[in-house]
Amino acid sequence: MQRVNPRRKLSQRAAIMILVAILVLIGLTVWLITNLFREKPSTAVNAYKMPCPNSQNIRPFGNHLLYYDGLSIHCISSTGSVRWSFQVGPAAGFDCTDTAIAAWTGSTLFILDANGNSSYNDSLGEEIQFARIGKQYVGAVIGQTDSPRLVVKDHEGAHMDEEADAYNKLIMLDLGFYGPSGQYMWTLALDVFGTAPNTLLNTFEVGKMNTGEASLGQPITYGVVYENNKLRVVNTRKMLTFDYRGNEDINGSVLVYGWRLLDTEVPERGDALMLFAPTDQTENLFDITSLRLLSGSKDKRYTMPDNCVGAAVWNKTIYAFSGTQLFRAGMNDTRFTAFGLPLESPVTRLLGTLSDGKAIVACDDEVYVLTLPQGYTITDRR
């Protein structure tokens, strides 16, 4: 019989123990590295009071805010400090992207950059109804209400396009720019002279041609979202889908009767997130008890923990405000997490969100910017 060397048996046992210790050490090292690169979630909500009242047409402007006090447009930081001011005169309106502004009063159009510098300031010859600004163009609707003229300029004020015949006996409702560099434009116009009211969608390539026209019927159209080379056109009955040339995709329509679009987020890649609330809960006094999120083929419903005065979607996360609490839910969460608000008065309205993850809220006439608590994220530190 062959005898086993006790020292050999001891060596095997020691080797196994050493291997186990090495594996434990490796696991511990991985855990430490993962937590080193993991940002802790912000569980507190910070509040900053703004120097403007709720009545002064407040708009998000990238990481900052814009407001109009009846004479000048002011840009303020999310902590309330004034960055710049630009005088446009009385009875003015304005529209903005994250980096540029179109303002108007009477027949005069102003185009401003992110620092409040004017690249254009001149009269268009007729009263301006409204204007919209995109990545490289500004569209202004001027002239008579029921037969307007559309003028398009670039951000330096150079004349790019003009259209009048397409809007004869129509009331212009809205317009916007879309495409990778904002080279296309959509318009919504209402025909009130026919046997029944009818909304018309027109699409253009700026400076080149009218690419399409579609009749949308009697339901009131109030939202257009550009997503993955598609135009999502939202009315009080359906969300319709068109390609960039204005051709409708019948299979892309979604019934949204009884729901109103509150907010959208369009990522650089992937499907847009479109947040809806019941129409009867958003008409006058916001009193939201449920939400609906559409994204690609997903159609998800949420029941709110409390009645809310507003909701938004940011960074693929839903945020909703009651008078005293903020609720947060990620795309895969089954319930909302509640956070207390450090405010002396209850929130009465959500005014918008900034691009860096802050919300603008009103407490009656006072305005605050609140940080939005986030979940865990892995930070790329290369």
N, C-alpha and C positions, 0 to 999 in steps of 0.2 A: 504494500500500500504506500502511495506517495504522500508524504507529509507536506502540509502547507506552511510556508515560512511565515511566522507571526509578524515579522517586520514588514513583509510584503503586503499582508492584509491590512496592517496599520497604515501603510503608505497609500493604499487605494482609498481607505476611509478619509484620510487627510486630504487627498486630492479632490474627493467629492465635496468635502466641506469648503475647501478653498474655492472650488468652482461656484458653489452656491453663494459664497460671500462676494465673489466677483460679480455675479448676476444681480445680487441685491444692490451692490455699489453702482452698477450701471443704471439700474432702474431709478435709484435715488438721484443720480446725476441728471438723467433725462427729466425727472420731475422738477428738479431745481432749475434747469435751463428753461423748461417750458414756462414755469412761473416767473422767471426773470423777464421773459419777453411777453408776458401776458399783462396787459393793462388792467388794473383793478377797476371794476365798474364804479361809475359815479352814482352814489345812492342819495346824494343830497341835491336839492334844487336851490340854486342861488338866484336872487332877484336884484335887478338894477332898475331904478326909477328913471324914466325918460323926461326930458325937459319940455315935452310937447303934450297937449291934451288930445284925447281921443278924437275930437272933432276936426283935426287938421290933416285929413287925408294922408294917413301913414302907410308907407309901402316898404317891404323888404328890398334891400339893395345889396346883394351879395352878403357879406358879413356885417353890413351896416343898415341903417334905416334912412329913408327920405320922408320929409313932411313939408307941406305947403301951408304957410301961415296967413295967406291972403295977399301977400306981396312977394315973398321970396321962397325959394326951395332951399331947405337946409338938409345937409347930410350929417348924421350923428353916428357915433360908434355904439356898439352894443352895451357899453357901460355908461352912455349918456353924454359924452363929450362931443362938442361941435367940431366937425372936421372942415367943413366949408359951407358957404351960403352963396346963392346966386339969385339976384333980383330979376323976376320975370314980369312983374306987374299984377294988377288985380284981375279977378275972374279967370284965372289960369287953370289949365289941366296938365297932367303929365303922365307919361308911361315910361317904363324902364326895363332893361335887362339887368343882369348882375353887374354890368360894367359901363352902361351907356344910358342916356336919358333923352327923351323927346318931350319938350314942353311947348305949350301954345297958349296964346291969349289973343282974342280978336282974329286978325289975319296973319299974325306973326308966329313963326316957328323957330324954336331954339333947339339946337342939338348940343349936348354936353357929354364930356367924357367922365371917367370915374372920379377925377379930381375936381370936377366942377368947372373945367375950362370949356369955353364955347367954341365949337368949330364952325357953327352956322347960326346966323341970326338975321332973318329977313322976312319980308311980307310975301305971302303967296298970292296976294291980289284979291282973295275972297275970304269970307269968314270960315275959320277952321272948325268943323264939327268935332273931330277927334283925330288923334294920330297914334300910331303904334310903331315901336322900334324893334328891330331884329339884330342879328349878328353884324350885318353890314349895310342894311337899308332902313329907311324910315318911310312909312306910308301915311299920308295925310288925306283925310276926306274933307273936301271944301265945297262951298256953294250951297245951293238949295237943298232942303231936306229931302224932297221927293224926286230930285234928279241931280244927284251930287256928282262931283268930279274927284277922281282919285289921282293924287300926285305922289310919285316915288322918288326919293333922293337917297344918295349914299350918305355916310356919316360926315363927309366933308361938305355936304350941301349941293353936290353936283346933281343935275337933273338926269334921272335914269329912265323914267317911264311915266306915262299918263294915260288915263282911261276915263271916258265919259259916256260913250254910246252904250256900253254894257249895263249902265245903271240908270238909263232913262226910265222915269216913272217908277223907280225903286227907292226904298229907304235903306241906307247902309246901316247894318247892325254891328259888324265887327270885322277885323282883318288881322292877319298875322303872317309871320314868315317861318319857313321850315326848310329842311334839307341840311346836309352836312355843313354848309357855310351860309345858310339862310338865303339861298339864291331863288327859292320859290316862295310864292305868296298865295294865301287863300283869303277869300272874302265871303262874308255872309250878307245877303241883302233880302229885304222883304218886299214882296209884291202885294200891295193892298188894293190894287185897281182891278184885279180879276174877279171872277165869280166867288172865289174863296181865297183867303190869305195863303200865301205860298212862300216858303223860304228857298232861296237859290244859293248854291255853293259854286263859286268860281275859283279855279286855280290858274296860276300864271307862272311863267318863268320870267323873272324881272328883266325888262329890256328886250325880250325876244317875242313871246307869244302867249296867247291864252291857251292853256293846256287842257282845260276841261270845264264842263258845266253840268250840274246835277240839280234836279228838283227834289227838295226834301219834304214837301208837303206842308200840312197845317201845323203839326206839332212844333212847339217853340224850340229852336236850336240855340243852345247857350254855351257850348264848350267844344273846342277842337284841340286834340292832342296829337302831336307828331311822334310816332313810335315805330322803329324798325322799318323805315321806308313806307309807313302807312299813316294815313290820317284817320284818327278815331273821332267821329263827329257825334256829339251827344245831344239828344233832344229829350223832351219830356216823355217820350215813349220808348225809344231805342237808342243804342249806341251803334252807329253805322260805321263801316270800314271802307275806305277808298285807298287806291294806290296814289303815288305822288302826282300822277297826271289826272286825277279826279275820276277814275273808273271805279265803280262800286264792286266790292266783293260781297255778294249776297250771303255767302256762308259765314261771313265774319260779323254779322249783326247779332247783338245781344239785347234781350228785353230788359229795360231798366225802368219800366213804368212804376211810379210810386217811390222812386229813389232819385235823389239829387246828388250830382257830383260835388264833393267838397274840396278835394285836393288830389294832386297827381305827383308822382315821382317817376322820372324817366332816366334810368341808368344809362351809362355809356354802352353797356352790353346787356342783353336780356330784355325781358318784357317790362313794360311800364306797370306801375302800381296805381290803380285808380280807386279812390276811397269815396264811397257813397253813404248817405244817411237818408232815412225816410223823408220824403218831401214835406209832409205835414208837420215834421219836427224841425224844419229849417226855414220856414216861410217868414215869420215875423220874429218871435222870441225863440231862440235856439233852445231846444229841450230834447236832446238826443238820447235815446235809450238803446239804439242798436246801430250797427255799422255793417257795411258790405264792402269787401275788397275784391276787385277784379284784377287779375294779372295773368295774361296768356289764357290757358284753359282753366285756371283756378277761379273759383267763385266761392268765397268764404264769408260766412256770417258771424257776427260777434254780438253778444248781449253785454251791455255796459253795466258795471257794478253800481253806478249811480247816474242820475240824469246829468248830461254834459252840455256845455255851452259851445263846444267846438271840438274839432278833431283834425289831425293832419297826419301825413305819412312822410317820414324822413329816415334815410339810411335803412330802408326795408323794415321799418318799425312803425307801428301805429301809436300815436300819442293823442290822448283825449283829456279835456279839462272839465271838471265839475267846478262848482264855486270855490271849493277848498282843497281839492286834490287833483293830482296829475296821475293818469293811468297810462301804463306802457305795456305793449304786447308785441313780441316778435312774430315773424311769419309762421313759425312752428309752435308758438306758445298756445296752450289750451285755455289760459286765463290771463287776466290783466294783473299787473303789479301796481300797487298804489303808493304814491309819494305825497307827503304833506307839502303845502305851499307856504313859504315864509312871507305871507302878505297879511296886512291888517284888514283889508276889505276883500270880499269874495270876487272871483273872476266873473266878468259878465260877457266877455267875448274874446275869442281867439282871432287875432288880426293877421297872422301869417307866421312863417318860419324863415330864419336866416340860413344861408348855405352852410354855416359851420355848426349847426345843431343847437340853435336857440329859438325860443318862441316869443312872439310879441303878443301880449295880452292886455286887455283893458279891464280895469276895475272901475266901472262907471266912466268918469272922464279922465281918470289917471291911467298912464300907460307904463308898463313894465316889460323888460326883457328877462326871460327865465331860461336858465340852462336846462337842457333835456338830459335826464339820466340815461346812461347807456349800459349795455351788457358787456361781457368780456369780449375783447378783440385781440388778435395776435398782431403785434407791431413788427413791421419789417424794418430792421435797424441796419441794413446793409449800407 
